[in-house]
């Protein structure tokens, strides 16, 4: 028999002179409280919805001793509410969709405690035979491992049945990388603004959200401080802690940047380097690419080039030129961290040397043969 669901208690309370919604509820035998938001910004119905979301995993845990819990119910009401708190919007969208489409759809009705390594391995093996990409298959293995770890941590299963899973099969898709000559052709096809944006991505390895979120105050003598990104119109922090870094830029990119400054009405420290028409927000990476960059690439027969291809090309060319892998990782912000200020300064110099070498290689106009 299922226990009665806890609804919690919701009331208004003044904090710092502002009237706010304050919720109280029980968890693990202890009474707890949480401020949900201001009364002016949340209706009572919206506040109750927030409280219901907060209480969902608590209610599920309270009922698991009295009824079997399926994998789907566990994921929806316990694991995802816990896991999603640490995700960026981009991660949340893709990961939740992948879990819904593959894991919950096919394993959702299985009792959580009935899952074992053989069942999950067979699931991955069958997925690998469907033509699914190898990358998605590996993500599913990682998803299962993390979801089951939450189940262990919550006391719902004794051991993690996904800990020793492996992903074989899947389709390997070719990852396009440009040569130096092709990259130079792309760069020299565009006018100043687009050329600078492409250089920051293709020769300095910046993510598109990082490029478009740059402000003039981010510029340093070495390059740019990366502390923010734009994603679907929202400004937030980089995708991971490693994304907060100093990125070196080459001499030609610096020259283009100085020329670009001369054309801007607002070059104050807090102004966007690539502003939208109203100047209050940065350009949208996806819209700008679709309207101003991709059509030109299609005309010159390079419609398969994307921001991902530019960033991958930068990494590949830097490594081909003999750049230290640690230096490349620090430049692109996707691997090892830096421990001390002394080591950071040394790393930045190595980054600058590597970027300058690549920049010189693509600075001369060239044409496709």
Secondary structure, DSSP 8 states (H G I E B T S, - for coil): --------EEEEEEETTEEEEEEEEEETTEEEEEEEEETTT--HHHHHHHHHHHHHHHHHHHHTTTS--BHHHHIIIIIHHHHGGG--HHHHHHHHHHIIIIIIHHHTTSBGGG--HHHHHHHHHHHHTTT-BHHHHHHHHHHHHHHHHHHHHTTS-SS-TTTT------B--------HHHHHHHHHHS-HHHHHHHHHHHTT---HHHHHT-BGGGB-SSEEEE--EEETTEEE--SSGGGSEEEE--HHHHHHHHHHHHT-S--STTSBTTB-TTSSSB--HHHHIIIIIHHHHHHTT-TT--HHHHHHHHHHHHHHTT--HHHHHHHHTSS-----HHHHHHHHHHHHHHHHHHHHHH-S-----
